[in-house]
Amino acid sequence: MSYINYSYEQLKTFCRDAFMKFGFTENEALKITDVLLLSDLYGIESHGMQRLVRYHKGIEKGLIKVDAKPETVFETPVSAVIEGHDGMGQLISIHAMNIAIEKAKKNGMAVVSVRNSNHFGIAGYYAKMACDAGLVGFAMTNSEAIMVPTFSRLAMLGSNPIAISMPAEPYPFFFDSSTTVVTRGKLEIYNKLSKPLPEGWALDENGNACTDAERVLKNIVGKAGGGIMPLGGNTETLGGHKGYGYGMLCEIFCSIFSGGLTSNHTHIGGKGGTCHGFMAINPDIFGDREGMKQRFSTFLQELRDAPKAEGQPRIYTHGEKEIFAYADRMKNGIEVNINTVAEMKNLCDYLGLDSVKYLGDVDFSDAKQSSYK
């Protein structure tokens, strides 16, 4: 399946104009775009341009309300609960993390929990916001139920990612991972490519291993059973119960603290209801900020310099690959799957934008229709 190369500026212009056509202000459109494109620049195809169709359908169906504004409904010096009013997840989340950062700078640390939001992109974007401000950042979110708990055959939790970022040299520490083996977006990519899923990723409606991406995605949408395995797989032997547990930790910080919907109750009856959790920690509350950064940087370098497994040229620390991918894509462009480009063309048609102006004269004869409903 073919890919088309676009420059960062081309995709930025497309996204900005598309979101403004939906009714967002230019400032709001650029914030949403920044989150989306950081994913593609980091090499995380599942959460970048590939996700546009989700926002298109969410706005079209009324799950995402363009004019909604986040509201603080409970607050202390070190915490807050934000009501999202079904707004755009990226805008609500940037607002929430900014509150956490401000409180942490003043009071040492802060936890902010959000209810009634929508898909917010990569969790790492918000952890990075805190890291860029000199803090330790945490971000997490629940989602539509896609994770099948250990020994179950029905998805009950979301991909429930947890992201952490902390200042270090020469690269910040940046860890962003779903608590499922993979995200739903990865299944969507395999479906677009008409490729079988790797063994150990997904389950069918009976709780049996399944490599048919289209079947699993349809079951998730239809709440028919099956879904994606937790980290570790679908048994206790390799630790699947641990991934299930990590997903529950995410749920506590997101839906339980905020009073929102748990994953199994989101995306039902025309409501998204996604919940998020954010935390910022000021290193100053532990004493010597610079000494702490030096110790961490030294440890990260010791990890890179550790003896390498046979045949392995390099040991990476979390965040290095993203730094390298970012530099490469800013210089050489971003590869976009032809099926995703077809979805972008459909979005142009829906919004009344000239697709050739943004995407070029593309032959879509080999493109596969999106499975997202």
ZAMARGU-4260 file (C-alpha; in steps of 0.2 Angstrom, whole numbers, plus 5000, padded with zeros to 4 digits):
<rodrens>
0) 5000/5000/5000 | 5007/5017/4995 | 5011/5032/5005 | 5012/5050/4999 | 5025/5062/5006
5) 5019/5079/5013 | 5029/5093/5021 | 5026/5098/5039 | 5020/5115/5033 | 5008/5107/5020
10) 4999/5096/5033 | 4999/5111/5046 | 4990/5122/5033 | 4978/5108/5029 | 4974/5104/5047
15) 4972/5123/5052 | 4961/5127/5038 | 4950/5111/5041 | 4948/5114/5059 | 4944/5133/5056
20) 4931/5127/5043 | 4923/5117/5057 | 4921/5133/5067 | 4936/5133/5078 | 4946/5149/5080
25) 4963/5150/5072 | 4972/5149/5089 | 4961/5134/5093 | 4964/5126/5076 | 4983/5128/5078
30) 4983/5120/5095 | 4973/5105/5089 | 4985/5104/5074 | 5001/5105/5085 | 4995/5090/5095
35) 4991/5080/5079 | 5007/5083/5070 | 5018/5080/5084 | 5012/5062/5084 | 5017/5061/5065
40) 5033/5070/5068 | 5037/5057/5082 | 5033/5043/5070 | 5017/5038/5079 | 5006/5036/5064
45) 4991/5029/5073 | 4988/5046/5082 | 4992/5059/5069 | 4983/5062/5052 | 4976/5045/5053
50) 4965/5051/5067 | 4957/5065/5057 | 4942/5054/5052 | 4938/5051/5070 | 4937/5070/5073
55) 4927/5073/5057 | 4914/5060/5062 | 4914/5065/5080 | 4910/5083/5076 | 4898/5078/5062
60) 4888/5067/5074 | 4888/5079/5088 | 4900/5070/5100 | 4912/5084/5099 | 4905/5101/5102
65) 4915/5114/5093 | 4910/5129/5104 | 4911/5120/5121 | 4923/5128/5134 | 4931/5119/5149
70) 4925/5123/5166 | 4933/5121/5183 | 4920/5113/5195 | 4931/5109/5210 | 4948/5116/5215
75) 4961/5116/5229 | 4979/5123/5228 | 4985/5106/5222 | 4971/5099/5212 | 4956/5103/5200
80) 4942/5094/5192 | 4937/5100/5174 | 4921/5098/5166 | 4924/5097/5147 | 4906/5099/5141
85) 4910/5087/5127 | 4922/5099/5119 | 4938/5095/5108 | 4950/5084/5119 | 4966/5093/5114
90) 4959/5110/5119 | 4952/5104/5135 | 4968/5095/5139 | 4980/5109/5135 | 4969/5120/5147
95) 4970/5107/5160 | 4989/5104/5160 | 4992/5122/5160 | 4982/5123/5176 | 4992/5108/5183
100) 5009/5117/5178 | 5004/5134/5186 | 4999/5125/5202 | 5014/5115/5203 | 5026/5130/5200
105) 5017/5138/5215 | 5013/5124/5227 | 5025/5110/5222 | 5014/5098/5213 | 4996/5097/5206
110) 4984/5084/5199 | 4970/5089/5187 | 4956/5077/5182 | 4944/5079/5167 | 4927/5072/5163
115) 4916/5073/5148 | 4930/5076/5135 | 4934/5068/5119 | 4950/5059/5111 | 4965/5070/5115
120) 4978/5063/5104 | 4995/5057/5111 | 4996/5058/5130 | 5014/5062/5128 | 5010/5079/5121
125) 5004/5085/5138 | 5018/5076/5148 | 5030/5086/5137 | 5021/5102/5141 | 5026/5100/5159
130) 5043/5094/5155 | 5046/5109/5144 | 5042/5120/5159 | 5055/5112/5169 | 5043/5100/5178
135) 5040/5081/5178 | 5024/5078/5168 | 5011/5064/5169 | 4996/5062/5157 | 4984/5048/5155
140) 4966/5046/5147 | 4953/5033/5146 | 4944/5029/5130 | 4930/5019/5122 | 4932/5001/5129
145) 4944/4991/5119 | 4954/4981/5132 | 4948/4964/5137 | 4952/4961/5155 | 4961/4945/5159
150) 4950/4930/5158 | 4935/4940/5150 | 4929/4941/5132 | 4921/4958/5133 | 4931/4975/5131
155) 4929/4985/5147 | 4944/4997/5148 | 4951/5009/5135 | 4969/5009/5128 | 4972/5019/5144
160) 4989/5026/5140 | 5001/5033/5153 | 5014/5046/5148 | 5028/5053/5159 | 5042/5066/5154
165) 5056/5073/5164 | 5070/5085/5160 | 5087/5077/5156 | 5102/5080/5145 | 5105/5078/5130
170) 5087/5072/5128 | 5072/5073/5140 | 5065/5057/5146 | 5049/5054/5136 | 5038/5038/5139
175) 5021/5036/5132 | 5013/5019/5131 | 4995/5012/5130 | 4991/4999/5144 | 4985/4988/5129
180) 4997/4978/5118 | 4993/4991/5105 | 4981/5005/5102 | 4965/5004/5092 | 4974/5016/5079
185) 4987/5002/5076 | 4972/4990/5071 | 4965/5003/5060 | 4982/5005/5051 | 4983/4986/5048
190) 4965/4986/5042 | 4970/5000/5029 | 4985/4989/5024 | 4974/4974/5023 | 4987/4965/5033
195) 4984/4951/5047 | 4987/4957/5064 | 5002/4950/5073 | 4998/4935/5085 | 4995/4941/5103
200) 4987/4958/5099 | 4968/4955/5098 | 4953/4944/5103 | 4937/4939/5094 | 4920/4940/5101
205) 4922/4923/5110 | 4938/4928/5118 | 4949/4919/5106 | 4965/4925/5098 | 4961/4934/5082
210) 4972/4942/5068 | 4957/4949/5057 | 4959/4968/5060 | 4942/4972/5052 | 4933/4959/5062
215) 4940/4965/5079 | 4936/4984/5074 | 4918/4980/5070 | 4916/4970/5086 | 4923/4985/5096
220) 4911/4997/5087 | 4896/4986/5089 | 4900/4981/5107 | 4900/4963/5102 | 4914/4956/5112
225) 4932/4954/5110 | 4945/4968/5108 | 4963/4971/5111 | 4974/4962/5124 | 4981/4971/5139
230) 5000/4973/5140 | 5007/4955/5143 | 4993/4946/5133 | 4977/4937/5138 | 4984/4926/5151
235) 4993/4928/5168 | 5008/4918/5162 | 5016/4933/5153 | 5009/4946/5164 | 4993/4951/5156
240) 4985/4955/5172 | 4998/4968/5175 | 4993/4977/5159 | 4975/4976/5165 | 4980/4983/5182
245) 4990/4998/5174 | 4974/5002/5164 | 4964/5002/5181 | 4977/5015/5188 | 4974/5026/5173
250) 4955/5024/5176 | 4957/5030/5194 | 4966/5046/5189 | 4954/5050/5175 | 4936/5044/5177
255) 4936/5040/5196 | 4944/5056/5202 | 4933/5067/5190 | 4917/5059/5193 | 4916/5055/5174
260) 4912/5039/5164 | 4923/5024/5165 | 4928/5017/5149 | 4914/5004/5147 | 4901/5018/5148
265) 4909/5030/5136 | 4904/5032/5118 | 4886/5025/5121 | 4870/5034/5116 | 4879/5048/5106
270) 4890/5054/5120 | 4909/5053/5120 | 4912/5055/5139 | 4931/5053/5138 | 4941/5057/5154
275) 4959/5062/5157 | 4971/5064/5171 | 4986/5076/5172 | 5000/5078/5185 | 5014/5090/5186
280) 5028/5089/5199 | 5040/5103/5203 | 5058/5095/5206 | 5061/5109/5218 | 5051/5100/5232
285) 5065/5087/5232 | 5079/5099/5234 | 5093/5102/5221 | 5084/5103/5204 | 5100/5103/5194
290) 5108/5089/5204 | 5093/5079/5201 | 5094/5082/5183 | 5112/5078/5182 | 5109/5061/5191
295) 5095/5057/5180 | 5105/5061/5164 | 5120/5051/5170 | 5109/5036/5173 | 5101/5038/5156
300) 5119/5038/5148 | 5124/5023/5158 | 5108/5014/5151 | 5114/5018/5133 | 5132/5012/5137
305) 5126/4996/5145 | 5132/4980/5136 | 5122/4977/5121 | 5113/4960/5116 | 5121/4950/5102
310) 5118/4959/5085 | 5110/4975/5093 | 5120/4991/5088 | 5112/5002/5101 | 5102/5004/5117
315) 5089/5018/5117 | 5082/5027/5131 | 5064/5033/5130 | 5062/5048/5119 | 5077/5047/5109
320) 5069/5039/5094 | 5056/5052/5094 | 5069/5066/5094 | 5077/5058/5079 | 5061/5055/5070
325) 5056/5073/5073 | 5072/5079/5065 | 5070/5067/5050 | 5052/5072/5046 | 5054/5090/5048
330) 5068/5089/5035 | 5062/5075/5023 | 5043/5076/5026 | 5029/5065/5033 | 5023/5049/5024
335) 5004/5048/5024 | 4995/5032/5020 | 4985/5033/5004 | 4969/5028/5013 | 4972/5042/5026
340) 4974/5054/5011 | 4958/5048/5004 | 4950/5052/5021 | 4957/5069/5020 | 4950/5071/5003
345) 4933/5066/5010 | 4935/5079/5023 | 4939/5092/5010 | 4923/5088/5001 | 4913/5089/5017
350) 4920/5106/5022 | 4920/5113/5004 | 4939/5114/5003 | 4949/5112/4987 | 4957/5095/4990
355) 4969/5097/4975 | 4976/5113/4983 | 4980/5104/4999 | 4984/5086/4994 | 4989/5087/4976
360) 4981/5077/4961 | 4980/5060/4969 | 4974/5044/4962 | 4963/5035/4975 | 4959/5020/4965
365) 4968/5009/4977 | 4962/5017/4993 | 4952/5007/5005 | 4936/5014/5013 | 4939/5019/5032
370) 4932/5007/5044 | 4928/5020/5057 | 4910/5023/5061
</rodrens>
